[in-house]
Amino acid sequence: MAEVGILREDERTELIEGDIVPIPPASPEHATQTMALYERVRWLFGRGYHVRVQSPLAFGESEPMPDLAVVKGKPADYKHAHPAYAVLVIEVAHSSLYDRTVKTSLYAKAGIPEYWIVDLEHRQLEVYREPMESPDSAFGYTYRVRMLLQPSDTIAPLERPNRTVRVGRLFVV
């Protein structure tokens, strides 16, 4: 779309259920947190998984660009097409209702088994698991389980249950 003049070359957007949605510029705190989180998540998953940073996932009419997405395989596995599935998606949010409503429903609809929101404002981790249908949600899906974890709590990704991390270590000091 940038090539034909619909979007500017430098404009960051994502496709959400057929709509082009602008992505606000990342603050220095958001960028720093995302990169530090990348290192921690990469360690949590290890070999056999690739952690994508602000790169598209292909869900048909949607191509969201989550801050982090953990997919199976190596980067080279995705040189011809964006992945259509992730074992974990993570958004870093300062106070984003969008991540809690629209993105939650979108990821649940795509069958993403686990979705985390790293809440910078409250220094807590929101964990969503078990996608399910929900007619009241933005795209007809949500998650059955929602947990709010504090810095002293620990978490293990569903895909790597033997790898735990203290929630406080997910945040830049």
C-alpha positions, 0 to 999 in steps of 0.5 A, spaced: 500 500 500 505 504 501 508 503 494 501 505 491 501 511 495 495 509 500 500 509 506 506 513 507 513 508 507 514 510 514 507 509 517 506 503 522 500 499 521 497 493 522 491 489 519 485 487 524 479 484 521 480 487 514 481 494 517 488 498 517 489 500 524 495 505 525 500 503 530 502 509 535 510 510 535 513 506 541 516 510 547 523 509 549 520 505 555 516 501 551 522 499 546 527 498 552 521 493 555 520 490 549 527 488 547 529 486 554 523 482 554 525 479 548 531 476 551 528 473 557 522 470 553 528 467 548 531 464 554 524 461 557 523 457 550 530 455 547 531 451 541 526 449 537 522 456 538 523 463 534 521 469 538 519 474 533 519 482 535 514 486 532 513 482 526 506 480 523 502 474 524 498 472 518 490 470 521 487 471 514 483 478 514 488 480 520 495 481 520 497 484 527 504 485 529 504 483 536 510 486 540 513 479 541 510 472 538 513 465 540 513 461 534 515 454 533 522 453 528 527 457 526 527 464 523 528 461 516 522 457 516 518 464 515 522 467 509 516 466 504 510 467 509 508 470 516 506 464 521 499 463 522 500 461 529 504 462 535 504 458 542 505 465 545 503 472 544 506 478 548 504 485 548 507 491 552 502 496 554 502 502 558 495 503 559 492 500 553 484 498 553 485 496 545 490 490 547 485 488 553 479 488 548 480 488 541 487 484 541 485 479 546 479 477 542 483 477 535 488 472 538 483 468 542 479 467 535 486 465 532 486 460 537 493 462 540 493 458 546 496 463 551 496 471 551 500 475 555 500 483 557 506 486 560 502 492 564 507 497 565 503 502 568 501 497 574 507 493 573 503 486 573 502 481 568 496 479 565 495 472 562 490 469 558 489 462 556 484 457 553 481 461 547 473 460 547 467 463 543 464 469 546 458 473 542 460 479 547 467 480 545 469 484 539 470 478 534 466 473 538 472 470 542 475 471 548 479 467 553 476 462 559 482 464 564 485 471 566 490 471 571 493 478 574 500 476 576 504 481 581 512 481 581 513 476 586 509 471 582 512 466 578 509 464 571 511 458 566 509 458 559 504 453 557 508 450 552 514 450 556 511 448 563 518 446 566 521 453 565 519 458 570 520 466 571 519 471 576 514 476 573 518 481 576 524 479 572 520 480 566 520 488 567 526 493 566 528 495 573 
